[in-house]
Amino acid sequence: MDEARVKGSAAGDLRVSGDISADSDSLILVDEADREVGHLSKARCHEGRGLRHRAFSVLIFNGAGELLLQQRAQSKRLWPLYWSNSCCSHPRRGETMESAVHRRLYEELGLRCPLHFLFKFEYQAQFDAAGAEHELCSVFIGRSTAQVRVNRSEILASRWISAAALLEEMAGRGNTSFTPWFMLEWKRIWHEHRSAVLALQSQPVR
């Protein structure tokens, strides 16, 4: 089994503090076709079974083709301490998707690099009585060899992992817990968009 290279408070990456999101953030409610239908606070969007809102996931690969994972901070309302994709969040009211993905990537990880859109998908997932996610999520990929600068208000730890090791962990050959959206999107990326991930390796490194 390929080993994941762990980075976090004990190794490698820079760590900074600073709140970059709040329950009062105004998110964009959408219909099934991603048409804007209203706005609501993040806290309200996540109550009960969740209200469908616009979101995004970013997956960053390094020069060796490894994927950057993050472990969500313990303070997270939904899925605290679960491992997830490199970066995920929501555009705010009045913010474009392009602006939001680059803003959040820099706020969470200190990275700036070109990002490529892959697909959108909708999911609903419940996290006990704490609330739920119901997102129409746009998925982006990018490549970077810059040093990761983790924001400790959002992320407990980060690590680089090969596709083979990730698939083994997701198959249950370990005790790692992953967020539901990451499980869904990685399955689709691996089966339908693997060529796009491989093509990143031939692009200039940022």
Short mmCIF file of the C-alpha atoms (twelve columns), coordinates in Angstrom:
data_MODEL
# 
_entry.id   MODEL 
# 
loop_
_atom_site.group_PDB 
_atom_site.id 
_atom_site.type_symbol 
_atom_site.label_atom_id 
_atom_site.label_alt_id 
_atom_site.label_comp_id 
_atom_site.label_asym_id 
_atom_site.label_seq_id 
_atom_site.Cartn_x 
_atom_site.Cartn_y 
_atom_site.Cartn_z 
_atom_site.pdbx_PDB_model_num 
ATOM 1   C CA . MET A 1   0.000   0.000  0.000   1 
ATOM 2   C CA . ASP A 2   1.292   3.456  -0.879  1 
ATOM 3   C CA . GLU A 3   1.792   5.631  2.145   1 
ATOM 4   C CA . ALA A 4   0.171   9.037  2.469   1 
ATOM 5   C CA . ARG A 5   2.581   11.796 3.392   1 
ATOM 6   C CA . VAL A 6   1.061   13.558 6.376   1 
ATOM 7   C CA . LYS A 7   1.390   17.274 6.910   1 
ATOM 8   C CA . GLY A 8   -0.159  19.252 9.722   1 
ATOM 9   C CA . SER A 9   0.775   20.824 12.993  1 
ATOM 10  C CA . ALA A 10  3.774   18.512 13.261  1 
ATOM 11  C CA . ALA A 11  5.343   18.720 9.829   1 
ATOM 12  C CA . GLY A 12  6.071   20.673 6.728   1 
ATOM 13  C CA . ASP A 13  3.429   23.257 6.103   1 
ATOM 14  C CA . LEU A 14  2.964   26.748 7.447   1 
ATOM 15  C CA . ARG A 15  -0.022  27.308 9.724   1 
ATOM 16  C CA . VAL A 16  -1.922  30.561 10.150  1 
ATOM 17  C CA . SER A 17  -4.988  31.590 12.110  1 
ATOM 18  C CA . GLY A 18  -7.946  33.695 11.129  1 
ATOM 19  C CA . ASP A 19  -11.670 33.153 10.752  1 
ATOM 20  C CA . ILE A 20  -12.676 33.205 7.099   1 
ATOM 21  C CA . SER A 21  -16.313 32.147 7.373   1 
ATOM 22  C CA . ALA A 22  -19.271 32.664 9.678   1 
ATOM 23  C CA . ASP A 23  -22.712 31.167 10.221  1 
ATOM 24  C CA . SER A 24  -24.133 34.536 9.169   1 
ATOM 25  C CA . ASP A 25  -22.568 34.385 5.676   1 
ATOM 26  C CA . SER A 26  -25.292 34.815 3.052   1 
ATOM 27  C CA . LEU A 27  -25.300 31.817 0.684   1 
ATOM 28  C CA . ILE A 28  -26.994 31.435 -2.691  1 
ATOM 29  C CA . LEU A 29  -30.084 29.218 -2.840  1 
ATOM 30  C CA . VAL A 30  -30.532 27.525 -6.226  1 
ATOM 31  C CA . ASP A 31  -32.950 25.257 -8.063  1 
ATOM 32  C CA . GLU A 32  -32.005 21.934 -9.648  1 
ATOM 33  C CA . ALA A 33  -30.645 23.776 -12.710 1 
ATOM 34  C CA . ASP A 34  -28.378 26.008 -10.569 1 
ATOM 35  C CA . ARG A 35  -30.577 29.068 -11.100 1 
ATOM 36  C CA . GLU A 36  -30.447 31.528 -8.216  1 
ATOM 37  C CA . VAL A 37  -33.728 31.580 -6.278  1 
ATOM 38  C CA . GLY A 38  -32.812 33.382 -3.073  1 
ATOM 39  C CA . HIS A 39  -30.348 33.865 -0.242  1 
ATOM 40  C CA . LEU A 40  -30.082 32.532 3.282   1 
ATOM 41  C CA . SER A 41  -27.518 32.406 6.061   1 
ATOM 42  C CA . LYS A 42  -25.141 29.464 6.141   1 
ATOM 43  C CA . ALA A 43  -26.554 28.388 9.487   1 
ATOM 44  C CA . ARG A 44  -30.109 28.253 8.125   1 
ATOM 45  C CA . CYS A 45  -28.995 26.438 4.958   1 
ATOM 46  C CA . HIS A 46  -27.617 23.622 7.110   1 
ATOM 47  C CA . GLU A 47  -30.609 23.192 9.432   1 
ATOM 48  C CA . GLY A 48  -32.831 20.110 9.301   1 
ATOM 49  C CA . ARG A 49  -32.326 18.272 6.025   1 
ATOM 50  C CA . GLY A 50  -30.643 21.305 4.471   1 
ATOM 51  C CA . LEU A 51  -31.722 23.723 1.756   1 
ATOM 52  C CA . ARG A 52  -30.159 23.422 -1.692  1 
ATOM 53  C CA . HIS A 53  -27.423 26.013 -2.146  1 
ATOM 54  C CA . ARG A 54  -24.520 26.670 -4.494  1 
ATOM 55  C CA . ALA A 55  -21.155 25.215 -3.471  1 
ATOM 56  C CA . PHE A 56  -17.795 24.095 -4.826  1 
ATOM 57  C CA . SER A 57  -15.036 21.570 -4.215  1 
ATOM 58  C CA . VAL A 58  -11.401 22.017 -5.243  1 
ATOM 59  C CA . LEU A 59  -8.880  19.180 -5.596  1 
ATOM 60  C CA . ILE A 60  -5.200  20.155 -5.778  1 
ATOM 61  C CA . PHE A 61  -2.523  17.767 -7.061  1 
ATOM 62  C CA . ASN A 62  1.255   18.139 -6.723  1 
ATOM 63  C CA . GLY A 63  4.012   17.412 -9.218  1 
ATOM 64  C CA . ALA A 64  3.993   13.717 -8.281  1 
ATOM 65  C CA . GLY A 65  0.277   13.404 -8.995  1 
ATOM 66  C CA . GLU A 66  -0.648  13.166 -5.311  1 
ATOM 67  C CA . LEU A 67  -3.852  14.746 -4.024  1 
ATOM 68  C CA . LEU A 68  -3.901  17.209 -1.142  1 
ATOM 69  C CA . LEU A 69  -6.384  16.198 1.566   1 
ATOM 70  C CA . GLN A 70  -7.475  18.243 4.554   1 
ATOM 71  C CA . GLN A 71  -8.792  17.139 7.925   1 
ATOM 72  C CA . ARG A 72  -11.630 19.406 8.955   1 
ATOM 73  C CA . ALA A 73  -11.233 21.372 12.175  1 
ATOM 74  C CA . GLN A 74  -12.846 20.063 15.352  1 
ATOM 75  C CA . SER A 75  -14.916 23.258 15.562  1 
ATOM 76  C CA . LYS A 76  -16.816 22.434 12.363  1 
ATOM 77  C CA . ARG A 77  -20.567 21.985 12.870  1 
ATOM 78  C CA . LEU A 78  -20.797 19.309 10.174  1 
ATOM 79  C CA . TRP A 79  -18.338 16.408 9.823   1 
ATOM 80  C CA . PRO A 80  -15.640 17.717 12.213  1 
ATOM 81  C CA . LEU A 81  -12.321 15.830 12.039  1 
ATOM 82  C CA . TYR A 82  -13.326 14.047 8.833   1 
ATOM 83  C CA . TRP A 83  -10.862 13.987 5.952   1 
ATOM 84  C CA . SER A 84  -11.972 15.725 2.782   1 
ATOM 85  C CA . ASN A 85  -10.828 17.180 -0.523  1 
ATOM 86  C CA . SER A 86  -8.304  20.018 -0.675  1 
ATOM 87  C CA . CYS A 87  -10.773 22.873 -0.276  1 
ATOM 88  C CA . CYS A 88  -14.552 23.281 -0.291  1 
ATOM 89  C CA . SER A 89  -16.939 26.116 0.443   1 
ATOM 90  C CA . HIS A 90  -19.687 28.320 -1.003  1 
ATOM 91  C CA . PRO A 91  -19.852 31.464 -3.132  1 
ATOM 92  C CA . ARG A 92  -21.315 34.280 -1.087  1 
ATOM 93  C CA . ARG A 93  -24.217 36.448 -2.126  1 
ATOM 94  C CA . GLY A 94  -23.160 38.547 -5.129  1 
ATOM 95  C CA . GLU A 95  -19.914 36.587 -5.652  1 
ATOM 96  C CA . THR A 96  -19.065 34.704 -8.843  1 
ATOM 97  C CA . MET A 97  -17.975 31.085 -8.732  1 
ATOM 98  C CA . GLU A 98  -14.588 31.977 -10.248 1 
ATOM 99  C CA . SER A 99  -13.906 34.576 -7.592  1 
ATOM 100 C CA . ALA A 100 -15.075 32.298 -4.786  1 
ATOM 101 C CA . VAL A 101 -12.931 29.271 -5.635  1 
ATOM 102 C CA . HIS A 102 -9.731  31.301 -5.905  1 
ATOM 103 C CA . ARG A 103 -10.526 33.302 -2.766  1 
ATOM 104 C CA . ARG A 104 -11.172 30.237 -0.672  1 
ATOM 105 C CA . LEU A 105 -8.179  28.288 -1.979  1 
ATOM 106 C CA . TYR A 106 -5.913  31.114 -0.853  1 
ATOM 107 C CA . GLU A 107 -7.713  31.662 2.474   1 
ATOM 108 C CA . GLU A 108 -7.604  27.988 3.485   1 
ATOM 109 C CA . LEU A 109 -4.323  26.807 1.959   1 
ATOM 110 C CA . GLY A 110 -2.374  29.876 0.853   1 
ATOM 111 C CA . LEU A 111 -2.326  28.592 -2.734  1 
ATOM 112 C CA . ARG A 112 -2.857  30.356 -6.047  1 
ATOM 113 C CA . CYS A 113 -2.998  28.263 -9.224  1 
ATOM 114 C CA . PRO A 114 -5.114  27.811 -12.367 1 
ATOM 115 C CA . LEU A 115 -8.250  25.771 -11.751 1 
ATOM 116 C CA . HIS A 116 -10.199 23.672 -14.251 1 
ATOM 117 C CA . PHE A 117 -13.931 22.950 -13.976 1 
ATOM 118 C CA . LEU A 118 -14.914 19.273 -14.250 1 
ATOM 119 C CA . PHE A 119 -18.605 18.858 -13.414 1 
ATOM 120 C CA . LYS A 120 -21.508 19.725 -11.113 1 
ATOM 121 C CA . PHE A 121 -23.410 17.313 -8.909  1 
ATOM 122 C CA . GLU A 122 -26.171 17.533 -6.336  1 
ATOM 123 C CA . TYR A 123 -26.200 15.651 -3.051  1 
ATOM 124 C CA . GLN A 124 -27.939 15.690 0.311   1 
ATOM 125 C CA . ALA A 125 -26.238 14.243 3.392   1 
ATOM 126 C CA . GLN A 126 -27.311 14.241 7.029   1 
ATOM 127 C CA . PHE A 127 -24.924 14.625 9.968   1 
ATOM 128 C CA . ASP A 128 -26.959 13.366 12.921  1 
ATOM 129 C CA . ALA A 129 -29.015 16.073 14.612  1 
ATOM 130 C CA . ALA A 130 -26.412 18.754 13.924  1 
ATOM 131 C CA . GLY A 131 -27.752 19.441 10.448  1 
ATOM 132 C CA . ALA A 132 -27.173 18.534 6.835   1 
ATOM 133 C CA . GLU A 133 -25.635 19.533 3.542   1 
ATOM 134 C CA . HIS A 134 -27.791 19.903 0.442   1 
ATOM 135 C CA . GLU A 135 -25.545 21.327 -2.235  1 
ATOM 136 C CA . LEU A 136 -25.319 21.781 -5.960  1 
ATOM 137 C CA . CYS A 137 -21.563 21.479 -6.054  1 
ATOM 138 C CA . SER A 138 -19.136 22.491 -8.830  1 
ATOM 139 C CA . VAL A 139 -15.896 20.492 -8.872  1 
ATOM 140 C CA . PHE A 140 -12.533 21.981 -9.891  1 
ATOM 141 C CA . ILE A 141 -9.011  20.566 -10.136 1 
ATOM 142 C CA . GLY A 142 -5.622  22.260 -10.151 1 
ATOM 143 C CA . ARG A 143 -1.899  21.615 -9.763  1 
ATOM 144 C CA . SER A 144 0.578   23.295 -7.428  1 
ATOM 145 C CA . THR A 145 3.978   22.610 -5.884  1 
ATOM 146 C CA . ALA A 146 3.919   25.698 -3.666  1 
ATOM 147 C CA . GLN A 147 4.202   25.301 0.084   1 
ATOM 148 C CA . VAL A 148 0.831   24.753 1.739   1 
ATOM 149 C CA . ARG A 149 -0.174  27.329 4.348   1 
ATOM 150 C CA . VAL A 150 -2.995  25.784 6.375   1 
ATOM 151 C CA . ASN A 151 -5.536  28.033 8.089   1 
ATOM 152 C CA . ARG A 152 -5.988  26.464 11.515  1 
ATOM 153 C CA . SER A 153 -9.495  27.890 11.957  1 
ATOM 154 C CA . GLU A 154 -10.662 25.614 9.119   1 
ATOM 155 C CA . ILE A 155 -8.181  22.738 8.940   1 
ATOM 156 C CA . LEU A 156 -6.640  20.530 11.618  1 
ATOM 157 C CA . ALA A 157 -4.137  18.775 9.328   1 
ATOM 158 C CA . SER A 158 -3.286  18.172 5.684   1 
ATOM 159 C CA . ARG A 159 -1.578  15.382 3.769   1 
ATOM 160 C CA . TRP A 160 -0.622  14.356 0.244   1 
ATOM 161 C CA . ILE A 161 -1.862  10.958 -0.881  1 
ATOM 162 C CA . SER A 162 -1.560  8.868  -4.041  1 
ATOM 163 C CA . ALA A 163 -4.675  7.753  -5.905  1 
ATOM 164 C CA . ALA A 164 -3.909  4.117  -5.079  1 
ATOM 165 C CA . ALA A 165 -3.641  4.788  -1.342  1 
ATOM 166 C CA . LEU A 166 -6.797  6.899  -1.372  1 
ATOM 167 C CA . LEU A 167 -8.795  4.195  -3.120  1 
ATOM 168 C CA . GLU A 168 -7.644  1.662  -0.522  1 
ATOM 169 C CA . GLU A 169 -8.645  3.927  2.349   1 
ATOM 170 C CA . MET A 170 -12.042 4.621  0.804   1 
ATOM 171 C CA . ALA A 171 -12.572 0.889  0.334   1 
ATOM 172 C CA . GLY A 172 -12.379 0.535  4.105   1 
ATOM 173 C CA . ARG A 173 -8.820  -0.740 4.454   1 
ATOM 174 C CA . GLY A 174 -8.158  1.589  7.347   1 
ATOM 175 C CA . ASN A 175 -9.979  3.668  9.935   1 
ATOM 176 C CA . THR A 176 -10.123 6.947  8.029   1 
ATOM 177 C CA . SER A 177 -13.468 8.770  7.836   1 
ATOM 178 C CA . PHE A 178 -14.170 10.860 4.727   1 
ATOM 179 C CA . THR A 179 -16.831 13.491 4.089   1 
ATOM 180 C CA . PRO A 180 -19.761 12.266 1.980   1 
ATOM 181 C CA . TRP A 181 -19.289 14.829 -0.780  1 
ATOM 182 C CA . PHE A 182 -15.640 13.888 -1.213  1 
ATOM 183 C CA . MET A 183 -16.525 10.202 -1.461  1 
ATOM 184 C CA . LEU A 184 -19.091 10.975 -4.176  1 
ATOM 185 C CA . GLU A 185 -16.953 13.321 -6.237  1 
ATOM 186 C CA . TRP A 186 -13.779 11.222 -6.072  1 
ATOM 187 C CA . LYS A 187 -15.625 8.161  -7.370  1 
ATOM 188 C CA . ARG A 188 -16.845 10.173 -10.357 1 
ATOM 189 C CA . ILE A 189 -13.466 11.806 -10.965 1 
ATOM 190 C CA . TRP A 190 -11.680 8.457  -10.914 1 
ATOM 191 C CA . HIS A 191 -14.140 6.764  -13.270 1 
ATOM 192 C CA . GLU A 192 -15.064 9.616  -15.617 1 
ATOM 193 C CA . HIS A 193 -12.377 12.326 -15.427 1 
ATOM 194 C CA . ARG A 194 -9.128  10.492 -14.752 1 
ATOM 195 C CA . SER A 195 -7.676  11.736 -18.047 1 
ATOM 196 C CA . ALA A 196 -8.157  15.353 -16.942 1 
ATOM 197 C CA . VAL A 197 -6.255  14.657 -13.726 1 
ATOM 198 C CA . LEU A 198 -3.422  12.969 -15.623 1 
ATOM 199 C CA . ALA A 199 -3.281  15.903 -18.059 1 
ATOM 200 C CA . LEU A 200 -2.429  18.224 -15.163 1 
ATOM 201 C CA . GLN A 201 1.007   16.613 -14.951 1 
ATOM 202 C CA . SER A 202 1.964   18.024 -18.356 1 
ATOM 203 C CA . GLN A 203 0.997   21.581 -17.442 1 
ATOM 204 C CA . PRO A 204 3.329   24.258 -16.053 1 
ATOM 205 C CA . VAL A 205 3.653   24.109 -12.282 1 
ATOM 206 C CA . ARG A 206 2.437   27.032 -10.195 1 
# 
